[in-house]
Amino acid sequence: MADQAELAFAKTYLNTLGRQPVTYADDYQQAPENWLKRVPVLPVPVPPVPERKALESGSANDSVTLTFKSLKPALTYSHPVSLTDTILSIKEELHILHPDDLPTAESQRLLLKGKALADQKLLKEYSIKEGDSLTLMFKAPPVKPTTAQPLPVHADSMSTNAFATAGGSLDPDAKPSGGGRRHQRIPSVVLSPSPETRSPGEKPKDLLLDLDADMSVPLSPVLKDELLLESTYHDTISQPEFWEKLLTFLQSQFQTESDTHLAFEEFLRASKSSLTAGEVALIRDRTGVIGMAGT
């Protein structure tokens, strides 16, 4: 009876120990005979790993030959440049090589397919390959607008304009030349009233529409584009340094960060029509102000 009780106690004790989790020490290592066996590998000959060739900074893989073309004045240059050069360093090199024809780097603009290249970026950041052409433009000094004064209208303008319409000179004392008609100014237009507007017995009178009296002629689209290219507005607001200075100024004026960012977003939203998506992203990276959805 005592043996059965001890046997039952031993079974219960062993079952209890078997349910306890096994805890191993940090330096525990499994016995080698319990290790997994390695899978045999067929002896297939493998070629050696090729050695990596070190590329020099001035190697042919890092240099391309580009063509720089200017329309006004008509100039064409071909120079080898490195893909790791910045756009600003390329402009400075062009000025050093051609000081008589090209202005300083600050007055130059390089365009690729109509898009201006940023001075701080590297050449390899753009999709440029061997033999590509870059457009070279120059910033002219700002043009002072001249106010056109209208011509005085005289009492004898009807006879003078009628003489100009006939192809003669606008000077009443000048004699018409028999060699041919010369264009002096924009001819005037003479309108005759309808018969219904005249009273019986009244002689017809000519109504003069003088096109030369109004000198406020709108600018042509070509001249507008040239004036926009000469403006420095886009070049100034596209620089991240301008927005860093603006953010510093706003921080000194507002007491909370939310008001500062609100004012900054108002300024940036008003200028987005003149900036590209890449320029806006560069401004936000430099200033650290992220808008809604990262735009």
C-alpha atoms as an extended CHARMM CRD file, in Angstrom:
* protein
*
       295  EXT
         1         1  MET       CA              0.0000000000        0.0000000000        0.0000000000  PROA      1               0.0000000000
         2         2  ALA       CA              2.8260000000        2.3740000000        0.8000000000  PROA      2               0.0000000000
         3         3  ASP       CA              4.5780000000        1.4850000000       -2.4610000000  PROA      3               0.0000000000
         4         4  GLN       CA              1.4890000000        2.4310000000       -4.4860000000  PROA      4               0.0000000000
         5         5  ALA       CA              1.2300000000        5.7890000000       -2.7000000000  PROA      5               0.0000000000
         6         6  GLU       CA              4.8740000000        6.5950000000       -3.4000000000  PROA      6               0.0000000000
         7         7  LEU       CA              4.4360000000        5.5880000000       -7.0570000000  PROA      7               0.0000000000
         8         8  ALA       CA              1.3930000000        7.8420000000       -7.4180000000  PROA      8               0.0000000000
         9         9  PHE       CA              3.2630000000       10.7390000000       -5.7710000000  PROA      9               0.0000000000
        10        10  ALA       CA              6.2380000000       10.2580000000       -8.1300000000  PROA      10              0.0000000000
        11        11  LYS       CA              4.0050000000       10.2790000000      -11.2190000000  PROA      11              0.0000000000
        12        12  THR       CA              2.2130000000       13.4460000000      -10.0800000000  PROA      12              0.0000000000
        13        13  TYR       CA              5.4970000000       15.1530000000       -9.2910000000  PROA      13              0.0000000000
        14        14  LEU       CA              7.0190000000       14.2590000000      -12.6570000000  PROA      14              0.0000000000
        15        15  ASN       CA              3.9290000000       15.4220000000      -14.5540000000  PROA      15              0.0000000000
        16        16  THR       CA              4.0900000000       18.7410000000      -12.7250000000  PROA      16              0.0000000000
        17        17  LEU       CA              7.7540000000       19.1760000000      -13.6140000000  PROA      17              0.0000000000
        18        18  GLY       CA              7.0380000000       18.2900000000      -17.2330000000  PROA      18              0.0000000000
        19        19  ARG       CA              4.5100000000       21.1080000000      -17.5730000000  PROA      19              0.0000000000
        20        20  GLN       CA              7.0070000000       23.7650000000      -16.4460000000  PROA      20              0.0000000000
        21        21  PRO       CA              8.6950000000       25.8180000000      -19.2460000000  PROA      21              0.0000000000
        22        22  VAL       CA             12.3350000000       25.0830000000      -19.9420000000  PROA      22              0.0000000000
        23        23  THR       CA             14.6250000000       28.0830000000      -19.3850000000  PROA      23              0.0000000000
        24        24  TYR       CA             18.1060000000       28.1020000000      -20.8760000000  PROA      24              0.0000000000
        25        25  ALA       CA             21.0170000000       30.2240000000      -19.7980000000  PROA      25              0.0000000000
        26        26  ASP       CA             22.3610000000       32.9740000000      -22.0500000000  PROA      26              0.0000000000
        27        27  ASP       CA             25.5090000000       30.9780000000      -22.8440000000  PROA      27              0.0000000000
        28        28  TYR       CA             23.6640000000       27.7480000000      -23.6020000000  PROA      28              0.0000000000
        29        29  GLN       CA             24.8370000000       25.8150000000      -26.6660000000  PROA      29              0.0000000000
        30        30  GLN       CA             23.1430000000       22.8170000000      -28.1510000000  PROA      30              0.0000000000
        31        31  ALA       CA             25.0590000000       19.6000000000      -28.2660000000  PROA      31              0.0000000000
        32        32  PRO       CA             26.8630000000       19.0170000000      -31.5790000000  PROA      32              0.0000000000
        33        33  GLU       CA             25.0770000000       15.7280000000      -32.1690000000  PROA      33              0.0000000000
        34        34  ASN       CA             21.7620000000       17.6260000000      -32.1840000000  PROA      34              0.0000000000
        35        35  TRP       CA             22.8410000000       20.1140000000      -34.8440000000  PROA      35              0.0000000000
        36        36  LEU       CA             21.1560000000       20.0360000000      -38.2270000000  PROA      36              0.0000000000
        37        37  LYS       CA             23.1350000000       18.3490000000      -40.9000000000  PROA      37              0.0000000000
        38        38  ARG       CA             24.4620000000       20.4610000000      -43.7340000000  PROA      38              0.0000000000
        39        39  VAL       CA             22.9830000000       19.9520000000      -47.1670000000  PROA      39              0.0000000000
        40        40  PRO       CA             25.6190000000       18.6230000000      -49.5430000000  PROA      40              0.0000000000
        41        41  VAL       CA             26.5320000000       21.0550000000      -52.3580000000  PROA      41              0.0000000000
        42        42  LEU       CA             27.5750000000       19.8040000000      -55.7410000000  PROA      42              0.0000000000
        43        43  PRO       CA             31.1070000000       20.8600000000      -56.6630000000  PROA      43              0.0000000000
        44        44  VAL       CA             30.1580000000       23.2370000000      -59.5030000000  PROA      44              0.0000000000
        45        45  PRO       CA             32.9740000000       25.5680000000      -60.5750000000  PROA      45              0.0000000000
        46        46  VAL       CA             32.0530000000       29.2140000000      -59.9710000000  PROA      46              0.0000000000
        47        47  PRO       CA             33.8900000000       32.0230000000      -61.8060000000  PROA      47              0.0000000000
        48        48  PRO       CA             35.6790000000       34.5300000000      -59.6110000000  PROA      48              0.0000000000
        49        49  VAL       CA             34.0180000000       37.8250000000      -58.7160000000  PROA      49              0.0000000000
        50        50  PRO       CA             35.1740000000       40.5690000000      -61.1160000000  PROA      50              0.0000000000
        51        51  GLU       CA             37.2320000000       43.3060000000      -59.5820000000  PROA      51              0.0000000000
        52        52  ARG       CA             35.6760000000       46.7400000000      -59.3840000000  PROA      52              0.0000000000
        53        53  LYS       CA             37.5240000000       49.3280000000      -61.4260000000  PROA      53              0.0000000000
        54        54  ALA       CA             38.0130000000       52.6450000000      -59.7090000000  PROA      54              0.0000000000
        55        55  LEU       CA             36.6670000000       55.5270000000      -61.8050000000  PROA      55              0.0000000000
        56        56  GLU       CA             38.7290000000       58.6410000000      -61.8310000000  PROA      56              0.0000000000
        57        57  SER       CA             37.0200000000       62.0050000000      -61.4560000000  PROA      57              0.0000000000
        58        58  GLY       CA             38.0990000000       63.0980000000      -64.9130000000  PROA      58              0.0000000000
        59        59  SER       CA             37.4110000000       59.8240000000      -66.7340000000  PROA      59              0.0000000000
        60        60  ALA       CA             35.4480000000       59.6170000000      -69.9720000000  PROA      60              0.0000000000
        61        61  ASN       CA             32.4040000000       58.1610000000      -68.1640000000  PROA      61              0.0000000000
        62        62  ASP       CA             32.1110000000       61.3560000000      -66.1140000000  PROA      62              0.0000000000
        63        63  SER       CA             32.5210000000       63.8650000000      -68.9650000000  PROA      63              0.0000000000
        64        64  VAL       CA             30.2380000000       64.8560000000      -71.8380000000  PROA      64              0.0000000000
        65        65  THR       CA             30.5440000000       67.3490000000      -74.6540000000  PROA      65              0.0000000000
        66        66  LEU       CA             27.6440000000       69.8150000000      -74.8360000000  PROA      66              0.0000000000
        67        67  THR       CA             26.7210000000       72.5270000000      -77.3280000000  PROA      67              0.0000000000
        68        68  PHE       CA             25.8200000000       75.9610000000      -75.9600000000  PROA      68              0.0000000000
        69        69  LYS       CA             23.7230000000       78.0840000000      -78.3380000000  PROA      69              0.0000000000
        70        70  SER       CA             22.6970000000       81.7190000000      -78.0210000000  PROA      70              0.0000000000
        71        71  LEU       CA             20.1110000000       83.3890000000      -80.2680000000  PROA      71              0.0000000000
        72        72  LYS       CA             20.8000000000       87.0280000000      -79.3790000000  PROA      72              0.0000000000
        73        73  PRO       CA             23.6210000000       87.3560000000      -80.2410000000  PROA      73              0.0000000000
        74        74  ALA       CA             23.9940000000       84.2850000000      -82.4580000000  PROA      74              0.0000000000
        75        75  LEU       CA             26.7810000000       82.2710000000      -80.7760000000  PROA      75              0.0000000000
        76        76  THR       CA             27.5680000000       78.5530000000      -80.6540000000  PROA      76              0.0000000000
        77        77  TYR       CA             30.1700000000       76.8520000000      -78.4300000000  PROA      77              0.0000000000
        78        78  SER       CA             31.0470000000       73.2070000000      -77.8060000000  PROA      78              0.0000000000
        79        79  HSD       CA             32.8500000000       72.3650000000      -74.5750000000  PROA      79              0.0000000000
        80        80  PRO       CA             33.4250000000       69.1920000000      -72.5310000000  PROA      80              0.0000000000
        81        81  VAL       CA             31.9430000000       69.4140000000      -69.0470000000  PROA      81              0.0000000000
        82        82  SER       CA             31.7680000000       67.0450000000      -66.1000000000  PROA      82              0.0000000000
        83        83  LEU       CA             28.4610000000       65.6060000000      -64.9060000000  PROA      83              0.0000000000
        84        84  THR       CA             29.4350000000       66.4150000000      -61.3220000000  PROA      84              0.0000000000
        85        85  ASP       CA             29.8090000000       70.1430000000      -62.0710000000  PROA      85              0.0000000000
        86        86  THR       CA             27.1740000000       72.5600000000      -60.8800000000  PROA      86              0.0000000000
        87        87  ILE       CA             25.2810000000       74.7650000000      -63.3100000000  PROA      87              0.0000000000
        88        88  LEU       CA             26.8730000000       77.8430000000      -61.7220000000  PROA      88              0.0000000000
        89        89  SER       CA             30.4150000000       76.5000000000      -62.2420000000  PROA      89              0.0000000000
        90        90  ILE       CA             29.6180000000       75.7900000000      -65.9150000000  PROA      90              0.0000000000
        91        91  LYS       CA             28.4690000000       79.3980000000      -66.3720000000  PROA      91              0.0000000000
        92        92  GLU       CA             31.6470000000       80.6880000000      -64.7440000000  PROA      92              0.0000000000
        93        93  GLU       CA             33.7730000000       78.4460000000      -66.9850000000  PROA      93              0.0000000000
        94        94  LEU       CA             31.9990000000       79.7630000000      -70.0940000000  PROA      94              0.0000000000
        95        95  HSD       CA             32.7010000000       83.3380000000      -69.0140000000  PROA      95              0.0000000000
        96        96  ILE       CA             36.3770000000       82.5470000000      -68.3950000000  PROA      96              0.0000000000
        97        97  LEU       CA             36.7650000000       80.8690000000      -71.7950000000  PROA      97              0.0000000000
        98        98  HSD       CA             34.9050000000       83.6300000000      -73.6970000000  PROA      98              0.0000000000
        99        99  PRO       CA             35.1760000000       86.8450000000      -71.6750000000  PROA      99              0.0000000000
       100       100  ASP       CA             34.6050000000       89.0980000000      -74.7110000000  PROA      100             0.0000000000
       101       101  ASP       CA             31.3820000000       87.4300000000      -75.8740000000  PROA      101             0.0000000000
       102       102  LEU       CA             29.7370000000       86.1530000000      -72.6860000000  PROA      102             0.0000000000
       103       103  PRO       CA             28.8560000000       88.1510000000      -69.5340000000  PROA      103             0.0000000000
       104       104  THR       CA             29.3810000000       86.9960000000      -65.9620000000  PROA      104             0.0000000000
       105       105  ALA       CA             27.6380000000       83.9450000000      -64.5260000000  PROA      105             0.0000000000
       106       106  GLU       CA             25.0290000000       86.0910000000      -62.7440000000  PROA      106             0.0000000000
       107       107  SER       CA             23.8250000000       87.4530000000      -66.1060000000  PROA      107             0.0000000000
       108       108  GLN       CA             23.6040000000       84.0530000000      -67.8180000000  PROA      108             0.0000000000
       109       109  ARG       CA             20.7210000000       81.5770000000      -67.9780000000  PROA      109             0.0000000000
       110       110  LEU       CA             20.9630000000       77.9970000000      -69.2080000000  PROA      110             0.0000000000
       111       111  LEU       CA             17.7930000000       76.3420000000      -70.5140000000  PROA      111             0.0000000000
       112       112  LEU       CA             17.1120000000       72.7130000000      -71.4260000000  PROA      112             0.0000000000
       113       113  LYS       CA             14.0390000000       72.2780000000      -73.6480000000  PROA      113             0.0000000000
       114       114  GLY       CA             12.7270000000       75.6550000000      -72.4820000000  PROA      114             0.0000000000
       115       115  LYS       CA             13.2170000000       74.9960000000      -68.7510000000  PROA      115             0.0000000000
       116       116  ALA       CA             15.7790000000       77.0100000000      -66.7870000000  PROA      116             0.0000000000
       117       117  LEU       CA             18.4790000000       75.0520000000      -64.9190000000  PROA      117             0.0000000000
       118       118  ALA       CA             19.0560000000       75.8740000000      -61.2420000000  PROA      118             0.0000000000
       119       119  ASP       CA             22.5280000000       77.1020000000      -60.3060000000  PROA      119             0.0000000000
       120       120  GLN       CA             22.8350000000       74.8900000000      -57.1970000000  PROA      120             0.0000000000
       121       121  LYS       CA             22.0290000000       71.6010000000      -58.9560000000  PROA      121             0.0000000000
       122       122  LEU       CA             24.5270000000       69.2370000000      -60.5500000000  PROA      122             0.0000000000
       123       123  LEU       CA             24.5100000000       68.5860000000      -64.2660000000  PROA      123             0.0000000000
       124       124  LYS       CA             23.8310000000       64.8630000000      -63.7280000000  PROA      124             0.0000000000
       125       125  GLU       CA             20.5480000000       65.6960000000      -61.9700000000  PROA      125             0.0000000000
       126       126  TYR       CA             19.0880000000       66.5480000000      -65.3730000000  PROA      126             0.0000000000
       127       127  SER       CA             18.4920000000       64.1360000000      -68.2610000000  PROA      127             0.0000000000
       128       128  ILE       CA             21.5180000000       65.2860000000      -70.2590000000  PROA      128             0.0000000000
       129       129  LYS       CA             23.5710000000       63.0300000000      -72.4750000000  PROA      129             0.0000000000
       130       130  GLU       CA             26.4890000000       63.3210000000      -74.8790000000  PROA      130             0.0000000000
       131       131  GLY       CA             25.9500000000       65.8650000000      -77.6720000000  PROA      131             0.0000000000
       132       132  ASP       CA             22.8950000000       67.6240000000      -76.2080000000  PROA      132             0.0000000000
       133       133  SER       CA             22.3160000000       71.3390000000      -76.8020000000  PROA      133             0.0000000000
       134       134  LEU       CA             21.6370000000       73.9290000000      -74.1060000000  PROA      134             0.0000000000
       135       135  THR       CA             20.1190000000       77.3320000000      -74.8190000000  PROA      135             0.0000000000
       136       136  LEU       CA             22.1520000000       80.2480000000      -73.4710000000  PROA      136             0.0000000000
       137       137  MET       CA             20.3580000000       83.5040000000      -72.6550000000  PROA      137             0.0000000000
       138       138  PHE       CA             21.5160000000       86.7550000000      -71.0700000000  PROA      138             0.0000000000
       139       139  LYS       CA             19.8070000000       89.0770000000      -68.6150000000  PROA      139             0.0000000000
       140       140  ALA       CA             19.6990000000       92.6170000000      -69.9580000000  PROA      140             0.0000000000
       141       141  PRO       CA             19.4950000000       95.6710000000      -67.6660000000  PROA      141             0.0000000000
       142       142  PRO       CA             15.9340000000       96.7230000000      -66.8290000000  PROA      142             0.0000000000
       143       143  VAL       CA             14.2960000000       98.8460000000      -69.5190000000  PROA      143             0.0000000000
       144       144  LYS       CA             12.9600000000      102.2140000000      -68.3950000000  PROA      144             0.0000000000
       145       145  PRO       CA              9.3870000000      102.6460000000      -69.6770000000  PROA      145             0.0000000000
       146       146  THR       CA              8.8330000000      105.6900000000      -71.8520000000  PROA      146             0.0000000000
       147       147  THR       CA              5.4610000000      107.4080000000      -71.8410000000  PROA      147             0.0000000000
       148       148  ALA       CA              4.2370000000      108.1690000000      -75.3380000000  PROA      148             0.0000000000
       149       149  GLN       CA              2.6800000000      111.6020000000      -75.7700000000  PROA      149             0.0000000000
       150       150  PRO       CA             -0.3530000000      111.8210000000      -78.0840000000  PROA      150             0.0000000000
       151       151  LEU       CA             -0.0470000000      113.9690000000      -81.1700000000  PROA      151             0.0000000000
       152       152  PRO       CA             -1.9930000000      117.2700000000      -81.1360000000  PROA      152             0.0000000000
       153       153  VAL       CA             -5.1260000000      117.3330000000      -83.2510000000  PROA      153             0.0000000000
       154       154  HSD       CA             -5.2380000000      120.3720000000      -85.5150000000  PROA      154             0.0000000000
       155       155  ALA       CA             -8.1820000000      121.8970000000      -87.2990000000  PROA      155             0.0000000000
       156       156  ASP       CA             -6.7050000000      121.0200000000      -90.6800000000  PROA      156             0.0000000000
       157       157  SER       CA             -6.0940000000      117.3730000000      -89.7600000000  PROA      157             0.0000000000
       158       158  MET       CA             -8.7500000000      116.2920000000      -92.2650000000  PROA      158             0.0000000000
       159       159  SER       CA             -6.8240000000      117.6110000000      -95.2260000000  PROA      159             0.0000000000
       160       160  THR       CA             -3.4870000000      116.4080000000      -93.8440000000  PROA      160             0.0000000000
       161       161  ASN       CA             -4.7790000000      112.8780000000      -93.2220000000  PROA      161             0.0000000000
       162       162  ALA       CA             -6.4950000000      112.7530000000      -96.5700000000  PROA      162             0.0000000000
       163       163  PHE       CA             -3.1690000000      113.6720000000      -98.1710000000  PROA      163             0.0000000000
       164       164  ALA       CA             -1.4420000000      110.9180000000      -96.1690000000  PROA      164             0.0000000000
       165       165  THR       CA             -4.0640000000      108.4180000000      -97.2910000000  PROA      165             0.0000000000
       166       166  ALA       CA             -3.2260000000      109.1970000000     -100.8780000000  PROA      166             0.0000000000
       167       167  GLY       CA              0.3640000000      108.0380000000     -100.2440000000  PROA      167             0.0000000000
       168       168  GLY       CA              2.0680000000      111.4050000000      -99.8140000000  PROA      168             0.0000000000
       169       169  SER       CA              3.9880000000      112.9160000000      -96.9130000000  PROA      169             0.0000000000
       170       170  LEU       CA              2.2830000000      114.2220000000      -93.8070000000  PROA      170             0.0000000000
       171       171  ASP       CA              4.0680000000      117.5440000000      -94.2350000000  PROA      171             0.0000000000
       172       172  PRO       CA              1.7100000000      119.8900000000      -96.0910000000  PROA      172             0.0000000000
       173       173  ASP       CA              4.6670000000      121.8210000000      -97.5860000000  PROA      173             0.0000000000
       174       174  ALA       CA              6.3920000000      118.6970000000      -98.9290000000  PROA      174             0.0000000000
       175       175  LYS       CA              6.0630000000      117.8640000000     -102.5950000000  PROA      175             0.0000000000
       176       176  PRO       CA              4.9290000000      114.3860000000     -103.6010000000  PROA      176             0.0000000000
       177       177  SER       CA              7.6830000000      112.2920000000     -105.1300000000  PROA      177             0.0000000000
       178       178  GLY       CA              7.0150000000      110.6820000000     -108.4670000000  PROA      178             0.0000000000
       179       179  GLY       CA              9.3650000000      107.7490000000     -107.9030000000  PROA      179             0.0000000000
       180       180  GLY       CA              6.8280000000      105.7150000000     -105.8970000000  PROA      180             0.0000000000
       181       181  ARG       CA              4.7540000000      105.6650000000     -102.7400000000  PROA      181             0.0000000000
       182       182  ARG       CA              6.5550000000      105.6310000000      -99.4090000000  PROA      182             0.0000000000
       183       183  HSD       CA              4.9570000000      104.4990000000      -96.1710000000  PROA      183             0.0000000000
       184       184  GLN       CA              5.1500000000      107.3620000000      -93.6690000000  PROA      184             0.0000000000
       185       185  ARG       CA              2.6270000000      106.5520000000      -90.9260000000  PROA      185             0.0000000000
       186       186  ILE       CA             -0.4860000000      104.4660000000      -90.3930000000  PROA      186             0.0000000000
       187       187  PRO       CA             -3.0870000000      105.8780000000      -92.8180000000  PROA      187             0.0000000000
       188       188  SER       CA             -6.2380000000      107.4750000000      -91.4880000000  PROA      188             0.0000000000
       189       189  VAL       CA             -9.7070000000      106.0750000000      -92.1160000000  PROA      189             0.0000000000
       190       190  VAL       CA            -12.4480000000      108.3590000000      -93.4470000000  PROA      190             0.0000000000
       191       191  LEU       CA            -16.0590000000      107.3590000000      -92.8420000000  PROA      191             0.0000000000
       192       192  SER       CA            -19.0160000000      108.8790000000      -94.6800000000  PROA      192             0.0000000000
       193       193  PRO       CA            -22.3650000000      109.1880000000      -92.8750000000  PROA      193             0.0000000000
       194       194  SER       CA            -25.3880000000      107.4050000000      -94.2380000000  PROA      194             0.0000000000
       195       195  PRO       CA            -27.8740000000      109.4410000000      -96.2940000000  PROA      195             0.0000000000
       196       196  GLU       CA            -30.5960000000      108.9890000000      -93.6600000000  PROA      196             0.0000000000
       197       197  THR       CA            -28.6710000000      111.0850000000      -91.1140000000  PROA      197             0.0000000000
       198       198  ARG       CA            -28.4350000000      114.1430000000      -93.3870000000  PROA      198             0.0000000000
       199       199  SER       CA            -31.0610000000      116.8480000000      -93.6120000000  PROA      199             0.0000000000
       200       200  PRO       CA            -32.4320000000      117.8050000000      -97.0230000000  PROA      200             0.0000000000
       201       201  GLY       CA            -30.0530000000      120.0510000000      -98.8800000000  PROA      201             0.0000000000
       202       202  GLU       CA            -27.1130000000      119.3630000000      -96.5240000000  PROA      202             0.0000000000
       203       203  LYS       CA            -23.8070000000      118.4860000000      -98.1600000000  PROA      203             0.0000000000
       204       204  PRO       CA            -22.2010000000      115.2160000000      -97.1020000000  PROA      204             0.0000000000
       205       205  LYS       CA            -19.3890000000      115.5220000000      -94.6020000000  PROA      205             0.0000000000
       206       206  ASP       CA            -16.6020000000      113.0600000000      -93.9480000000  PROA      206             0.0000000000
       207       207  LEU       CA            -16.1040000000      111.6790000000      -90.4370000000  PROA      207             0.0000000000
       208       208  LEU       CA            -12.4220000000      111.3430000000      -89.6380000000  PROA      208             0.0000000000
       209       209  LEU       CA            -11.1510000000      108.3960000000      -87.6130000000  PROA      209             0.0000000000
       210       210  ASP       CA             -7.4950000000      109.2150000000      -86.9830000000  PROA      210             0.0000000000
       211       211  LEU       CA             -5.5190000000      106.1140000000      -86.0070000000  PROA      211             0.0000000000
       212       212  ASP       CA             -2.3800000000      108.1640000000      -85.4260000000  PROA      212             0.0000000000
       213       213  ALA       CA             -3.8540000000      110.1390000000      -82.5350000000  PROA      213             0.0000000000
       214       214  ASP       CA             -3.7010000000      107.2120000000      -80.1070000000  PROA      214             0.0000000000
       215       215  MET       CA             -0.1130000000      106.2010000000      -79.4490000000  PROA      215             0.0000000000
       216       216  SER       CA             -0.9070000000      103.7140000000      -76.6670000000  PROA      216             0.0000000000
       217       217  VAL       CA             -0.2580000000      100.6460000000      -78.8300000000  PROA      217             0.0000000000
       218       218  PRO       CA             -0.1690000000       97.3790000000      -76.8000000000  PROA      218             0.0000000000
       219       219  LEU       CA              3.0580000000       95.4710000000      -76.7160000000  PROA      219             0.0000000000
       220       220  SER       CA              3.4540000000       92.5030000000      -79.0200000000  PROA      220             0.0000000000
       221       221  PRO       CA              3.6490000000       88.9860000000      -77.4750000000  PROA      221             0.0000000000
       222       222  VAL       CA              7.3090000000       88.6810000000      -78.5460000000  PROA      222             0.0000000000
       223       223  LEU       CA              8.2470000000       91.9380000000      -76.7730000000  PROA      223             0.0000000000
       224       224  LYS       CA              6.3170000000       90.8350000000      -73.6740000000  PROA      224             0.0000000000
       225       225  ASP       CA              8.2740000000       87.5580000000      -73.5480000000  PROA      225             0.0000000000
       226       226  GLU       CA             11.5710000000       89.4310000000      -73.8560000000  PROA      226             0.0000000000
       227       227  LEU       CA             10.6260000000       91.8010000000      -71.0150000000  PROA      227             0.0000000000
       228       228  LEU       CA              9.6140000000       88.8440000000      -68.8360000000  PROA      228             0.0000000000
       229       229  LEU       CA             12.9700000000       87.1210000000      -69.4950000000  PROA      229             0.0000000000
       230       230  GLU       CA             14.8040000000       90.3180000000      -68.5330000000  PROA      230             0.0000000000
       231       231  SER       CA             12.9120000000       90.5540000000      -65.2390000000  PROA      231             0.0000000000
       232       232  THR       CA             14.6650000000       89.2570000000      -62.1210000000  PROA      232             0.0000000000
       233       233  TYR       CA             11.4410000000       88.5160000000      -60.2230000000  PROA      233             0.0000000000
       234       234  HSD       CA             11.3910000000       84.7750000000      -60.9300000000  PROA      234             0.0000000000
       235       235  ASP       CA             15.1270000000       84.4110000000      -60.3220000000  PROA      235             0.0000000000
       236       236  THR       CA             14.7270000000       86.0130000000      -56.8910000000  PROA      236             0.0000000000
       237       237  ILE       CA             11.6990000000       84.1110000000      -55.5930000000  PROA      237             0.0000000000
       238       238  SER       CA             12.9620000000       80.7720000000      -56.9160000000  PROA      238             0.0000000000
       239       239  GLN       CA             15.9890000000       80.9080000000      -54.6030000000  PROA      239             0.0000000000
       240       240  PRO       CA             15.5000000000       79.0750000000      -51.2680000000  PROA      240             0.0000000000
       241       241  GLU       CA             17.6660000000       81.7320000000      -49.5490000000  PROA      241             0.0000000000
       242       242  PHE       CA             14.9380000000       84.3220000000      -50.1900000000  PROA      242             0.0000000000
       243       243  TRP       CA             12.3350000000       82.1880000000      -48.3830000000  PROA      243             0.0000000000
       244       244  GLU       CA             14.7220000000       81.4130000000      -45.5200000000  PROA      244             0.0000000000
       245       245  LYS       CA             15.1600000000       85.1440000000      -44.9120000000  PROA      245             0.0000000000
       246       246  LEU       CA             11.3720000000       85.6260000000      -45.1850000000  PROA      246             0.0000000000
       247       247  LEU       CA             10.7460000000       82.8510000000      -42.6320000000  PROA      247             0.0000000000
       248       248  THR       CA             13.2760000000       84.4210000000      -40.2320000000  PROA      248             0.0000000000
       249       249  PHE       CA             11.5300000000       87.7740000000      -40.5780000000  PROA      249             0.0000000000
       250       250  LEU       CA              8.0840000000       86.2550000000      -39.9360000000  PROA      250             0.0000000000
       251       251  GLN       CA              9.3700000000       84.4390000000      -36.8500000000  PROA      251             0.0000000000
       252       252  SER       CA             10.5110000000       87.7690000000      -35.4360000000  PROA      252             0.0000000000
       253       253  GLN       CA              7.0590000000       89.3110000000      -36.0350000000  PROA      253             0.0000000000
       254       254  PHE       CA              4.7370000000       86.5400000000      -34.7810000000  PROA      254             0.0000000000
       255       255  GLN       CA              4.7360000000       85.0060000000      -31.3280000000  PROA      255             0.0000000000
       256       256  THR       CA              3.3670000000       81.5540000000      -32.2300000000  PROA      256             0.0000000000
       257       257  GLU       CA              4.6860000000       79.0760000000      -34.7570000000  PROA      257             0.0000000000
       258       258  SER       CA              1.2300000000       78.4770000000      -36.2440000000  PROA      258             0.0000000000
       259       259  ASP       CA              0.8350000000       82.1630000000      -37.1310000000  PROA      259             0.0000000000
       260       260  THR       CA              4.3090000000       82.1790000000      -38.6540000000  PROA      260             0.0000000000
       261       261  HSD       CA              3.5340000000       79.1760000000      -40.8640000000  PROA      261             0.0000000000
       262       262  LEU       CA              0.1530000000       80.6620000000      -41.8200000000  PROA      262             0.0000000000
       263       263  ALA       CA              1.7930000000       83.8770000000      -43.0300000000  PROA      263             0.0000000000
       264       264  PHE       CA              4.5060000000       81.9050000000      -44.8330000000  PROA      264             0.0000000000
       265       265  GLU       CA              1.8890000000       79.8040000000      -46.6390000000  PROA      265             0.0000000000
       266       266  GLU       CA              0.0410000000       82.9490000000      -47.7410000000  PROA      266             0.0000000000
       267       267  PHE       CA              3.2170000000       84.3490000000      -49.3140000000  PROA      267             0.0000000000
       268       268  LEU       CA              4.1000000000       81.0240000000      -50.9500000000  PROA      268             0.0000000000
       269       269  ARG       CA              0.5740000000       80.4550000000      -52.2670000000  PROA      269             0.0000000000
       270       270  ALA       CA              0.6070000000       83.8850000000      -53.9180000000  PROA      270             0.0000000000
       271       271  SER       CA              3.8960000000       83.0530000000      -55.6980000000  PROA      271             0.0000000000
       272       272  LYS       CA              3.1220000000       79.4670000000      -56.7960000000  PROA      272             0.0000000000
       273       273  SER       CA              1.9750000000       80.6100000000      -60.2320000000  PROA      273             0.0000000000
       274       274  SER       CA              5.5530000000       81.7370000000      -60.9750000000  PROA      274             0.0000000000
       275       275  LEU       CA              7.2850000000       78.6490000000      -59.5140000000  PROA      275             0.0000000000
       276       276  THR       CA              7.6260000000       75.0880000000      -60.7280000000  PROA      276             0.0000000000
       277       277  ALA       CA              6.8600000000       72.0310000000      -58.6150000000  PROA      277             0.0000000000
       278       278  GLY       CA             10.5750000000       71.2790000000      -58.2440000000  PROA      278             0.0000000000
       279       279  GLU       CA             11.3190000000       74.8220000000      -57.0410000000  PROA      279             0.0000000000
       280       280  VAL       CA              8.4900000000       74.6620000000      -54.4740000000  PROA      280             0.0000000000
       281       281  ALA       CA              9.7900000000       71.2960000000      -53.2070000000  PROA      281             0.0000000000
       282       282  LEU       CA             13.3130000000       72.7100000000      -52.8790000000  PROA      282             0.0000000000
       283       283  ILE       CA             11.9890000000       75.7250000000      -50.9240000000  PROA      283             0.0000000000
       284       284  ARG       CA             10.0880000000       73.4750000000      -48.5190000000  PROA      284             0.0000000000
       285       285  ASP       CA             13.1320000000       71.2300000000      -48.0100000000  PROA      285             0.0000000000
       286       286  ARG       CA             15.3270000000       74.2020000000      -47.1430000000  PROA      286             0.0000000000
       287       287  THR       CA             12.8420000000       75.9890000000      -44.8720000000  PROA      287             0.0000000000
       288       288  GLY       CA             11.3000000000       72.9020000000      -43.2770000000  PROA      288             0.0000000000
       289       289  VAL       CA              7.7300000000       74.2350000000      -43.6630000000  PROA      289             0.0000000000
       290       290  ILE       CA              5.5320000000       71.4910000000      -45.1300000000  PROA      290             0.0000000000
       291       291  GLY       CA              2.0990000000       72.3870000000      -46.4580000000  PROA      291             0.0000000000
       292       292  MET       CA             -1.0460000000       70.2990000000      -46.8080000000  PROA      292             0.0000000000
       293       293  ALA       CA             -0.3190000000       66.9440000000      -48.4680000000  PROA      293             0.0000000000
       294       294  GLY       CA              3.3380000000       67.9860000000      -48.7400000000  PROA      294             0.0000000000
       295       295  THR       CA              2.6640000000       70.5610000000      -51.4970000000  PROA      295             0.0000000000
